């Protein structure tokens, strides 16, 4: 059996505890050919130091999902985002020759580039400098099953026209309850998503082949071939909707999004509180996504619908919750989404 090499890209921002648990679970997988790339989005805490300590064997990760395994020190290759973007790195032959479990590439960004461009920095580095066939984006607040990558790659290799593959995602604190089965369906008329299996107890009802409209960004596998053809994540999004956009671009080129039900991960998913920052990007990007993926006539109809929705939410925030910042965030998100043009110029590798 052949094992195509996979770059596993993990984005960290002030979350070293989650990142270390994720890393330890990754280093215990059975799949033999992978490169771990951690992108630090200019963390303000001690994330870099803690990741270095973990690789040196100074931190033993405690988890209910696995037992920590003593291992040889993990060799770290440290770069800045400027170095990996502008130069051909001389150490690549050395990196490519080291066993998967004994190396980690750590890229320190000079600012927080968000989810889309933060991951793009890792994608560009992997395609330019590493001998890989697939890229896997993995949230740092996840724990993975030992066979998760084997199952993802198996589905990608053995099915025609597969662009993106996603696993069965469970809720970390409720191990048998699903967050999502691969991804979601999208209602373009209203700019709404319906996550498959959302918060359902896993009783085997989703142990079968599915083709969602898109694979969730919590864990998404994509081949080098697809990325070189359709490009990377659209950095205009910054956060929210970029995963759906990526898969929809793939679909326009004939690539499917596929759910690999034998692949399992657990995600520290919870009902985090809304903030003006989040609501601005979610509102803006919802509109931007529909604009990019719908006809002008359908987008006009959607604009009328989303204007009514935005005004009602904004007025409710202002009158009932006395939250001027949240009210403004909805309105600002709406207007910026309406005027935002397709600026996908930086997505080619």
C-alpha positions in Angstrom: 0.0 0.0 0.0 1.4 3.4 -1.0 1.2 6.4 1.4 1.1 9.8 -0.3 2.9 12.4 1.8 0.6 14.9 3.6 1.3 18.3 5.1 -0.7 18.8 8.3 -1.2 22.5 8.9 -2.2 23.6 12.3 -2.9 27.3 13.0 -2.2 28.6 16.5 -3.1 31.9 18.1 -2.8 32.1 21.9 -3.9 28.5 22.3 -0.8 26.5 23.1 -2.6 24.1 25.5 -5.0 23.0 22.8 -2.2 22.9 20.2 0.0 20.6 22.3 -2.9 18.1 22.9 -3.6 18.2 19.1 0.1 17.7 18.3 0.4 14.7 20.6 -2.6 13.0 19.1 -1.2 13.7 15.6 2.2 12.2 16.5 0.5 9.0 17.6 -1.4 8.4 14.3 -0.6 5.2 12.3 -0.2 7.0 8.9 3.6 7.0 8.2 4.1 9.9 5.8 3.3 13.4 7.0 4.9 16.7 7.8 3.5 18.8 10.7 3.5 22.6 10.1 2.4 24.9 13.0 1.6 28.4 11.9 1.7 30.8 14.9 -0.5 33.8 14.0 1.6 36.3 16.1 0.4 34.9 19.5 0.7 37.3 22.5 1.2 34.5 25.0 4.0 32.0 25.5 2.8 29.6 22.7 6.2 29.5 21.0 8.1 28.6 24.1 5.6 25.9 25.1 5.7 24.3 21.7 9.5 24.3 21.9 9.3 22.7 25.3 6.9 20.0 24.1 9.2 19.1 21.2 12.1 18.9 23.6 10.2 16.4 25.8 9.8 18.8 28.7 6.0 18.8 28.7 4.0 15.6 29.0 0.5 16.2 27.6 -2.4 14.9 29.7 -5.5 13.9 27.8 -8.5 11.6 28.3 -8.2 10.6 24.6 -4.7 9.0 24.7 -1.7 8.2 26.9 1.3 10.4 26.4 4.1 8.5 24.6 7.8 9.2 25.4 9.6 9.8 22.2 12.8 11.1 20.7 13.1 14.9 20.8 11.2 16.5 17.9 13.5 18.6 15.7 12.0 22.1 15.1 12.7 24.0 11.9 11.8 27.6 12.7 11.0 30.3 10.2 9.2 33.6 9.8 6.4 34.1 7.3 8.7 36.4 5.4 11.4 33.7 5.1 9.0 31.0 3.8 7.3 33.3 1.4 10.3 34.9 -0.2 13.1 32.3 -0.3 13.8 28.7 -1.2 14.7 27.2 2.1 18.1 25.4 2.2 17.1 22.9 4.9 14.4 21.2 2.9 16.4 18.1 1.9 17.2 17.6 5.5 13.5 18.0 6.5 12.3 15.6 3.8 14.6 12.9 5.1 13.6 12.9 8.7 10.9 10.5 10.1 7.4 12.1 10.3 7.3 11.7 14.1 10.6 13.4 14.7 10.1 16.8 13.0 8.0 19.9 13.2 8.1 23.1 11.1 7.2 26.2 13.1 6.4 29.4 11.2 6.0 32.6 13.2 3.8 35.2 11.5 4.5 38.9 12.0 0.8 39.6 12.6 -2.5 37.8 12.9 -3.5 37.1 9.3 -6.7 35.3 10.2 -7.7 31.8 9.3 -7.6 32.1 5.5 -4.2 33.8 4.9 -2.7 32.2 8.0 -3.3 28.8 6.5 -2.3 30.0 3.0 1.2 30.7 4.4 1.5 27.1 5.4 0.0 25.8 2.1 2.4 27.8 0.0 5.4 26.6 2.1 4.2 23.0 1.8 3.8 23.1 -1.9 7.0 25.0 -2.6 9.4 23.3 -0.2 8.0 19.8 0.7 7.5 16.7 -1.4 3.8 16.4 -0.5 0.8 15.2 -2.4 -1.9 16.4 0.0 -2.5 19.3 2.4 -4.6 18.8 5.6 -5.9 21.9 7.5 -6.6 20.9 11.1 -7.9 23.1 13.9 -5.6 23.3 16.9 -8.5 22.6 19.3 -9.0 19.0 18.0 -7.9 15.5 18.9 -7.6 12.9 16.2 -8.1 9.2 16.0 -5.1 7.1 15.1 -6.6 6.1 11.8 -8.1 9.4 10.8 -5.6 10.4 8.2 -5.4 6.9 6.7 -9.2 7.0 6.1 -9.2 10.5 4.7 -6.4 9.7 2.2 -8.0 6.4 1.2 -11.2 8.2 0.3 -9.3 10.9 -1.6 -7.3 8.3 -3.6 -10.0 5.9 -4.5 -12.8 8.1 -5.6 -12.9 10.0 -8.9 -13.0 13.8 -8.9 -12.6 14.3 -5.2 -11.5 17.8 -4.3 -12.0 17.9 -0.5 -12.5 15.3 2.2 -13.7 15.7 5.7 -14.1 13.4 8.7 -16.8 12.6 11.3 -16.4 15.3 13.8 -17.4 14.6 17.4 -17.8 17.1 20.3 -14.8 16.9 22.6 -16.7 17.1 25.8 -19.5 14.7 24.6 -17.5 12.0 22.9 -20.4 10.2 21.2 -22.2 13.3 20.0 -21.5 14.6 16.5 -20.7 18.2 15.7 -20.9 17.5 12.0 -20.7 14.6 9.5 -18.1 16.0 7.1 -19.7 19.3 6.3 -22.9 21.1 5.4 -25.5 21.9 2.8 -25.8 25.5 1.7 -29.0 27.5 0.9 -27.7 30.1 -1.5 -31.1 31.9 -1.6 -30.8 32.9 2.0 -27.0 32.5 2.7 -27.6 29.8 5.3 -25.9 26.5 6.1 -27.3 23.3 7.5 -24.6 21.2 9.2 -25.1 17.5 8.6 -25.7 15.5 11.8 -25.4 18.7 13.9 -25.5 17.7 17.6 -26.9 14.2 17.0 -25.9 11.2 19.0 -23.9 8.9 16.8 -25.8 5.6 16.4 -24.3 4.7 13.0 -26.9 6.6 11.1 -24.2 8.6 9.2 -21.9 5.6 8.5 -22.3 5.9 4.8 -21.0 8.0 1.8 -22.1 11.6 1.6 -21.4 14.6 -0.6 -21.9 17.8 1.4 -21.8 21.1 -0.4 -18.7 21.9 1.5 -16.3 20.4 4.1 -15.9 22.3 7.4 -12.6 24.0 8.0 -12.1 22.1 11.3 -10.5 19.4 9.3 -10.2 19.4 5.5 -8.0 17.4 3.2 -7.2 18.7 -0.3 -4.7 17.5 -2.9 -1.8 19.4 -4.4 -3.4 19.0 -7.8 -6.6 20.7 -6.8 -4.9 23.6 -5.0 -2.6 24.2 -8.0 -5.7 24.3 -10.2 -8.2 26.3 -8.1 -5.9 28.2 -5.7 -5.8 28.6 -2.0 -8.3 30.0 0.5 -9.6 33.5 -0.4 -7.9 35.9 2.1 -10.7 38.4 1.7 -12.8 36.4 4.2 -10.2 36.6 7.1 -12.6 34.3 9.1 -15.9 32.6 8.5 -17.2 31.2 5.1 -13.7 30.7 3.6 -14.0 26.9 3.8 -17.4 27.0 1.9 -15.9 29.3 -0.7 -12.9 27.0 -1.3 -15.2 23.9 -1.9 -17.5 25.9 -4.1 -14.6 27.0 -6.3 -13.6 23.4 -6.5 -17.1 22.4 -7.5 -17.0 24.9 -10.4 -14.0 22.9 -11.7 -15.7 19.6 -11.3 -14.3 18.6 -7.9 -16.6 17.0 -5.2 -16.6 17.4 -1.5 -16.8 14.0 0.2 -17.4 12.8 3.8 -15.1 10.0 5.0 -17.2 8.4 7.8 -14.5 6.1 9.0 -12.2 9.0 9.8 -12.8 10.5 13.3 -11.8 13.5 15.2 -13.0 15.4 18.3 -13.4 19.2 18.4 -13.5 21.5 21.4 -16.7 23.0 20.0 -18.9 25.1 22.1 -21.4 28.0 22.1 -18.9 30.8 22.3 -20.3 34.2 22.9 -21.0 36.6 20.0 -18.9 39.7 19.7 -19.1 42.7 17.4 -15.9 41.5 15.7 -17.3 38.1 15.0 -20.7 39.4 13.9 -19.1 41.9 11.5 -17.1 39.2 9.7 -19.9 36.7 9.7 -22.4 39.2 8.2 -20.0 40.6 5.7 -18.7 37.3 4.5 -22.2 35.7 4.3 -23.0 38.4 1.7 -19.7 38.2 0.0 -20.0 34.4 -0.4 -23.5 34.6 -1.9 -22.4 37.4 -4.3 -19.5 35.2 -5.5 -21.6 32.1 -6.0 -25.0 33.4 -7.3 -26.4 35.1 -10.3 -26.9 38.9 -10.2 -30.7 38.4 -10.2 -30.5 36.0 -7.3 -28.1 38.2 -5.4 -30.4 41.1 -5.7 -33.2 39.1 -4.2 -30.9 37.9 -1.5 -29.8 41.5 -0.8 -33.4 42.5 0.0 -33.8 39.5 2.3 -30.5 40.1 4.1 -31.2 43.8 4.5 -34.4 43.0 6.4 -32.6 40.4 8.5 -29.7 42.8 9.3 -32.0 45.7 10.2 -34.1 43.6 12.5 -31.0 42.3 14.3 -29.4 45.7 14.5 -32.6 47.3 15.9 -33.0 44.5 18.5 -29.4 45.0 19.7 -29.9 48.7 20.0 -33.4 48.8 21.6 -33.5 45.6 23.7 -29.9 45.0 24.6 -28.6 48.6 24.5 -25.6 47.3 22.6 -24.5 50.1 20.2 -21.3 48.3 19.1 -23.1 45.1 18.2 -25.9 47.0 16.4 -23.2 48.9 14.4 -21.3 45.7 13.6 -24.4 44.2 11.8 -24.9 47.3 9.8 -21.2 47.7 8.9 -21.0 44.1 7.9 -24.0 44.5 5.7 -22.8 47.5 3.8 -19.2 46.3 3.4 -20.5 43.0 2.2 -22.7 44.7 -0.4 -19.9 46.8 -1.8 -17.1 44.2 -1.5 -15.9 43.0 -4.9 -14.4 39.6 -5.7 -10.8 40.2 -4.8 -9.5 36.6 -5.2 -6.2 37.7 -6.7 -3.8 36.3 -4.1 -5.2 32.7 -4.0 -2.9 31.2 -6.7 0.1 29.3 -5.3 
